[in-house]
Amino acid sequence: MLEAEMDEHLGYEKNSVAGNNSGNSRNGYGKKTIISDYGECEIAVPRDRNGDFEPKVIEKRQTRTDEIEQKIMQIPYAG
């Protein structure tokens, strides 16, 4: 999900030639610890070179999964 958000943010998919000389690109991952009913889980959050990527599913400074679960349940199912 986070990768899809990054694709949307940058306007192109990972490894696409459309990203060449685009002015912004992927810049690795940051670590984030999420706390759930089952304990702590560390996830990798993608970063961009300009530093302006802000995920919607797992927002900055968000640490609890109950908020994430509510957001996921609101996403329309495309099946």
WOJO-V125855 format. One record per residue. N is the residue number from 0. RES is the residue in one letter. PSI is psi in whole degrees, 0 to 359 (none if undefined). Layout:
n=<N;N>
res=<RES;RES>
psi=<PSI;PSI>
This chain:
n=<0;1;2;3;4;5;6;7;8;9;10;11;12;13;14;15;16;17;18;19;20;21;22;23;24;25;26;27;28;29;30;31;32;33;34;35;36;37;38;39;40;41;42;43;44;45;46;47;48;49;50;51;52;53;54;55;56;57;58;59;60;61;62;63;64;65;66;67;68;69;70;71;72;73;74;75;76;77;78>
res=<M;L;E;A;E;M;D;E;H;L;G;Y;E;K;N;S;V;A;G;N;N;S;G;N;S;R;N;G;Y;G;K;K;T;I;I;S;D;Y;G;E;C;E;I;A;V;P;R;D;R;N;G;D;F;E;P;K;V;I;E;K;R;Q;T;R;T;D;E;I;E;Q;K;I;M;Q;I;P;Y;A;G>
psi=<318;324;321;322;320;319;314;317;314;335;10;158;160;138;13;142;344;339;347;128;35;347;343;143;172;148;54;207;151;157;144;136;124;137;125;181;341;1;195;147;129;130;160;123;123;149;157;160;323;346;20;11;123;104;147;326;313;98;163;141;8;131;348;142;340;324;321;316;321;318;318;321;338;349;127;139;123;84;none>
